[in-house]
Amino acid sequence: MKYLDIKFMKKLFLLGSVFMISLLGLSQGVEFEHGKWNEILIKAQQNNKPIFIDFFTSWCAPCKLMTKEIFPLENVGKIYNSNFVCYRIDAEKGEGIELAKKYKVNLFPTYLFVKSDGTIFYKGSGSMDANNFIALAKTALIEMNDPKPITVWETEYLTKKNDPTFIINYMDKRSKLGLSNTYLFDDYLKLIPAEERASETVMELYKKEGRNLITTSLAYSNLQQNISKFNVIYQGIVNTFLSNGILNTVREAAISKNEDLLSSAVSAYDKLPKNSIIRSTDEIYLEYYQRTGETDKYLKYATDLCNNQLMQISVDSIENMDKKSARLFEKLFNSGVLSKFDSSKIVQLKASSANLERNKIGNSLNRYAWEVFKKESNTKLLQNAMLWSKRSLELSPDNVLFSDTYANILYKLGHKEEAISKEEETLKEAIKENYKDSNAMEENLRKMKVGEKTW
């Protein structure tokens, strides 16, 4: 009898353990499904749930931040697991390439909320804290159950396309879904008198849609034509919208390899103010050739840009430009344009503006140096890249990412001992700063010591 009791107790303990493990499983973070996209759609239909998709890439720092710090949280997992079939996909590999193209995903991370029939009903992007990420899910659920879904708006558009108020409301609806309003914005501008195209109402639309402009649109040319009027209140922001429009056009051109669109982007650049975030046409061609995969042309423009422009800018010039940026920030802050940002964001923007040019040049030099390191074995090109990398470190000596690039280029050029010493120094600083990619640096160091490739 005692034997039976012990046996029974063991079974009871085992069942209890399984139950506790199950509970622990439920208390974990977001549980992502694995498999093909069609399988995820079927699972969503079977469970009568919509789908949450996280589009990421291997190089995306905000993606890694979300993976490490937000997705594992219990409160985040609770709302996402109970309301959605959750799915992650690399936008640059396998099915992810076509899926990203289908849903027009070009920022990372991008979060799509999709019905089980594959239609999108809400969208978000970027890294965010847990509260905002939870709020994103709740807003998506509200949107999904909206009594006036996007299909109704699309039908109404056929009969109300000449109503400016309807167009604005329709644009607002589409913005919430992450859908493009490029042509609707043009429709709205065509419906109002030319003298009203620089109004505060129109500027509010630019603030919402400015990052989605393309150079062939009326909205873009209208911004160009009225730049002096908009700059009275929104100085600096307008230039960003114009630059974004050029980069968007280049991306569109690269998808279809449309050189007419590329020419449109280059022509628009010629009309940009001198303080644009785009420094030269070289950057336009670099964006295009990187996306089309034309490595030789990419490297040619990278070499021209770095050697003939970025490396020629003096420290004094950089400091003067940063002082101008800082003054512009103060002007924007005092004008009230930044009033919608919280105080922590204001502090970040202020710090960024004080080193805007220094960071921009350093990041560009590091980016192109890293691309040469990954793609080239030509000694002359690698030596060029080493000089660019060294210059980026002179501008930002404490940047562990720049230091890691420099160590890797040294290693590829055959300076093994110097590379190991630099990577050890870099890893030590990365661990001290709790840098998110310190594990990758540690692995690089191991490879250097045993003579393995790090590229």
PyMOL commands that set and color helices and strands:
alter all, ss='L'
color gray80, all
select helices_A, chain A and resi 2-26+37-47+61-70+74-83+95-102+130-144+150-160+164-176+182-191+194-196+200-212+218-225+227-234+237-256+259-269+281-292+295-308+310-312+315-335+343-354+356-375+379-395+400-412+416-432+438-450
alter helices_A, ss='H'
color red, helices_A
select strands_A, chain A and resi 32-33+51-56+85-90+110-114+120-125
alter strands_A, ss='S'
color yellow, strands_A
deselect
rebuild
show_as cartoon
